[in-house]
Amino acid sequence: MIVVDAHIIAALLLKSEKASIARQLLIHDTAWIAPLIWRSEFRQILSYYIRKQILSLHQANMVMQEAENLMQGGQFDVPSLQIFVLAEKYDCPAYKVEYAALAQELGVPWVTTDRSSLRKFPQIAVNAAEFVSSDVTQKQVLTETL
């Protein structure tokens, strides 16, 4: 089981330059989970694609449905206090902390391609390319505590 963020979901479903890594990640670990905020972030990405006329409204809605199907049963509400504590500790926006908080709470890695998240949360966040190329699931130890 791994925490994935909207960047990973978008890479998989929007056929981005990181699609290959996202596909390998899904093969490596099919139990993807995320905090509920992933939906808003993914909608933001899709709205950008609509505004830039990369996707039609209908196409964006279909991709959103595909993403919701992919993440069905793997969406979690993260306690606000935990988010506030980590946001203060890491001086980071609450929306980004939700992924770290969920990973920490469940003791699983947060796999991402977001460089700033990898820098901010080095003991929680794992680079997606590194995750698929090594057995990080066995090596990753979450040492952060509240």
GICORFEN-V510135 format. One record per residue. N is the residue number from 1. PHI is phi as a letter, one per 40 degrees, with the letter a starting at -180 (* if undefined). NEAR is the number of other ideal C-beta (glycine too) atoms within 12 Angstrom. Layout:
{{N | PHI | NEAR} {N | PHI | NEAR}}
//
This chain:
{{1 | * | 24} {2 | b | 36} {3 | c | 46} {4 | b | 47} {5 | b | 46} {6 | c | 40} {7 | c | 38} {8 | c | 48} {9 | c | 43} {10 | c | 37} {11 | d | 31} {12 | c | 34} {13 | c | 34} {14 | b | 28} {15 | f | 18} {16 | c | 22} {17 | c | 13} {18 | b | 26} {19 | c | 21} {20 | c | 19} {21 | c | 28} {22 | c | 36} {23 | c | 19} {24 | c | 23} {25 | c | 37} {26 | c | 26} {27 | c | 14} {28 | c | 29} {29 | a | 28} {30 | c | 18} {31 | c | 21} {32 | c | 37} {33 | b | 34} {34 | a | 43} {35 | c | 37} {36 | d | 24} {37 | c | 30} {38 | d | 38} {39 | c | 28} {40 | c | 21} {41 | c | 32} {42 | c | 35} {43 | c | 24} {44 | c | 20} {45 | c | 31} {46 | c | 33} {47 | c | 20} {48 | c | 18} {49 | c | 25} {50 | c | 20} {51 | c | 14} {52 | c | 12} {53 | f | 12} {54 | c | 19} {55 | b | 23} {56 | c | 15} {57 | d | 16} {58 | c | 12} {59 | c | 19} {60 | c | 28} {61 | c | 18} {62 | c | 17} {63 | c | 29} {64 | c | 32} {65 | c | 19} {66 | c | 21} {67 | c | 34} {68 | c | 23} {69 | c | 16} {70 | d | 29} {71 | c | 33} {72 | d | 14} {73 | g | 14} {74 | b | 27} {75 | b | 26} {76 | b | 26} {77 | c | 18} {78 | b | 33} {79 | d | 18} {80 | d | 15} {81 | d | 15} {82 | c | 28} {83 | c | 30} {84 | c | 19} {85 | c | 22} {86 | c | 35} {87 | c | 23} {88 | c | 15} {89 | c | 20} {90 | b | 28} {91 | f | 14} {92 | b | 26} {93 | c | 20} {94 | d | 24} {95 | c | 26} {96 | c | 35} {97 | c | 38} {98 | d | 40} {99 | c | 50} {100 | c | 45} {101 | c | 40} {102 | c | 39} {103 | c | 37} {104 | c | 34} {105 | c | 30} {106 | c | 24} {107 | g | 20} {108 | b | 32} {109 | c | 46} {110 | c | 48} {111 | c | 45} {112 | a | 42} {113 | b | 33} {114 | c | 29} {115 | c | 15} {116 | c | 20} {117 | c | 35} {118 | c | 27} {119 | c | 17} {120 | c | 25} {121 | b | 37} {122 | c | 22} {123 | c | 21} {124 | b | 39} {125 | c | 42} {126 | b | 40} {127 | c | 28} {128 | d | 41} {129 | c | 24} {130 | c | 24} {131 | c | 34} {132 | c | 27} {133 | c | 15} {134 | b | 17} {135 | c | 14} {136 | c | 25} {137 | d | 22} {138 | c | 11} {139 | c | 12} {140 | c | 29} {141 | b | 15} {142 | c | 28} {143 | b | 11} {144 | c | 26} {145 | b | 13} {146 | c | 18}}
//
